């Protein structure tokens, strides 16, 4: 006989087709949505999870260093990305010799290819003065971390520099705002004001950050822990979030390209610990100057 009673499922992970199949298989069962409750549980990390995430952030920094090693005028995007990914995979294997090595990857874009948050890697060759976008994503036991940085090849134009410095200002203020008791929406609204003061709010691309934990390339971020204007979640200790402001100026405008910085922070009892060590900003990331 089919089971009777109530079964909890995460509605946001079940498409209509599979829900109908469940109902057909268990016609006398009530299906209850437990997605919000389980998401809430996932938002707050254990000490063991935080320790693993810290390893991931350190390995992402290694990937960033490998990117910088490979960056030079004339080098194709894919060669930079491959060098970074290999460095991260080898470090994961060193630290976790019994773990599976899967899904670590790097996105690296140059010039106008930076105009999306994560455009595909191409064979385009780096040119002098190119804006560059570094995106390193080590994956350890299903736990995803990230490092993202804006860089330039050899030189940077005045308008590119102005836009980059504004985005870095937003990033620095965002790092200060992540603390226990802060609401996600309040963080987003305050950072919007900096962009608005500089006439750049219309070029902002998405929210200012998100949660970390068990993820894959495209799924798994917790909707309730996005740093966006519509999310009222209050930050609390052992939440892990990114700060990652981005603006994009379309091709044809002075300073065209995408500008993005990304750090990972662990919320503590009295503030937040930034576990990303790779430097950002013009004083560090004009490569080959």
N, C-alpha and C positions, 0 to 999 in steps of 0.2 A: 504494500500500500504506500502511496506517496506520503511523504512527511507532512505533518501538520505543525502549525505554530508560526513563529516569526524568525526570519533570517536577516541579519544585517549585512548589507553590501554597500560598497562605495559607488554611489550613482554616477559620480564624475569619471569613473573608470569603466563603466558598463555602457556600451552603445545600445540603441533600441533593439537591434537584431538579437543580441545576446540576452537582453532583458526578456524579450518575448520567449526565447528558448527556455530560460529559467522558469518563467510562469507556466509554460506548457509542461515542463518536467515535474513541477511541484505546484499543481493547481490549487491546493488547499493551504498554501503558504503565503503569509504576508511578508513582503520584502520592505525592509526599513533602511532608509539612507543613514549610514554612519560616517559619511565622508567628512563632514565638518568636525566631528569629534576626533576621528583618527588624525586628521590634518593638524588639529590643535596639539595632539600628543607629539606629532613629529616635529613641530616647531621648536620644542625645547629639547636640546641634545643632552645626552649623558656625557659623563667625563670621558668615557672610552671613545665615544663618537668625536668629541672635540679633539682628543689626542690624535685621532686618525686624520681629521680635517687639517690639523696643524701640519702634519706630514705632507699632506697634499699641497698646502700653500707654499711650503718650503720647496717642494719639487716643481711647482709652477714657477717659482723664482729661478730655479735652475734652467727651466725651459726658456725663460726670458733672457737669461744670460747667453744661452746657446743661440737664440735669435740674433742678438747683438753681434756675436762672433761671426755669424754668416752674412750679416747685412753689408752690402757694398754695391756701389753703382755697377750695373751690368749683371747682377745676380738675379735669377728668376725667383718669383715669389715661392714657388713650390720647393726650391732647394733650401730656402730659409726655413720653411715649415718642416721639412723632413729632418733637418739638422736638429731643430728644437724637439720634435717628437721623439727622436732616437735618444736624445739626452734624458728626457723624462722617463721613458720606458726603462732605460738602463738603471736609473736611480730607483725606480719603483722595485725592479728586480733585486737590487742590492738591499733595500730596506725590508722588503717583504718576499723573501726567497720562496716561500710556500704559497704565494698568492697567484691568482690568474692575471695575466697581462693582456688586457683587452680594453679597447675604446679610448685610450689616451690619444689626443689629437691636438693639432695646432692649426689655427687660421692665421694667415699673414697676408695682408693686402697692401698695395702701394698705389700712389696717385689717386685717380678718380675711383679706383676699386675700393677705396675706403668709405665710399658714400653710403654703405649699408652697415648695419650693426655687425653682421657676420657674413659678408659676401664669400662665395667659394674662392679657394686658392686657384690661381691661374699661373700660366707660364710667362706673364708679363715681367719684363726686366726693370729693375729699379733704375730710375733716372735721377740726376742731380736735382735737389730741391723738392723731391717727392715727399709728400706726407705719407707716413707709414702707420699701419695698425697691427699691433702684436697681440695675439690672443692664444694663450696656452691653457690647455685643459687636461691635466692629469686625472685619471680615473683609478681609484684604489678600492677594490672590493665593492664596487658600485657607488662609492662616494666620490662625488664630482667637486673639484675646486677649479679656480680660474685666476689668471692674471691677464690684465689687458692694459695696454699702454699706447699712447701716441708718441711717434718718433718722427724725425726728419732725416733725409739723406743729405749730408754735407752742409746744406744751407737751408734757411727758412726765410720766406718773404715777410715783410712787415705786417701784412694783414693776416697771414697764417699765424704769425707770432702773437698778434693781439688776440685772435680767437682762441688759440691754445692757452694763453695766460688766463683768459676769462674762464675757460673750462676747468683749469687747474684751481682757480679761486673757488669755483662751485664745489669741486672735489674736496678741497681742504675744509670748507665750511661743513660739508656733509659729514666728513669724518668726525668733526666736533659735535655734531648733532646726534650721533648714534650713542644712546645711553639709556639705562633703564628708566621707564616712565614716559619716554618720548613716544608720541603717536606717529605711525607711518605717514599719515596724511599731513601732519604738521611739518614734518621734515621736508616732504615734497613741496609744500606751499612756500616755505621759506626759501628753498633753493630756486624755485620759480622766480622769485623776486630779483635774484641776482641776474638771471638771464634777461628778465624784462628790463632791468635798468640799463642793460647793454644792447637792447634791441635784438636779442637772440632767442627769445622764448619760442617763437614760431619755428625755429630750427631744432628744438629739442625733439628727441626721437621716441622716448619711452620712459618708463619709470626709473627711479634713481637707484634701485637695488632690489635684491630678493634673497630668499633663504638658501641654505645649503644643506646637503645631506645625501640620502640615497636618491640618485637621479640617473637619467640617461641623457642622450643627446638632446632630446626634444620634450621629455615629459618629466613630471615629478616635482617641479617647484611648487611650493605651497602658496596658493592663491591668497591666503590670509596674511601672508608676511611679505608682501610686495610694498616697496616704498613709493606709493602712488597716492594721488589726491583722494581716491575713493576708498582707501583702506584705513580703518580706524584702530587697528590692532595696536596695543601698547607693548613696547619692547620690554623684555624682562631678562634676567640673567640666564645664561646658557642658550639663548637664541644666537644663531650665527647668520649674519647678513652681509651683503656686499654694499659698497658705495661705488656707483659707476655712472656718473653723469656723461651724457653724450649729446653733441650737436652735430648736425650735418648740413653743410652748405652745398647746394646743387652745383653741378658743372656749369661753368660760365660766370659764376660769381667770384669776386676776389676772395682768396682764401678757401676755395672749394675743397671739399673732402669731409671726412668724418673724424671727429675728435672724441676720444674716449679714454678715461682712466678707470681703474677698477682695483679696489682693495677689499679684503675680507676681514670682518671684525667679529669678535666674540663678545657679546654683551656680558658684563660682569656686574657685581653687586653695586659698584659705584661709578661705572663708566663703561669703557669698551677697550678690548685689547686688539690692536691691529696686528694680524698675523702675516701680512704681506710685507716683504722687505725690499722688493725691487723699487728703485727710485723712479719718480715721475717728474715731468716738467722740462722746460728748455735748458736748464742748467745741467741736465743729465743726459738727455735723449736726442741730441743732434749728433747723429752717428757719422763719424769720418770728418768732422769739422776741423 
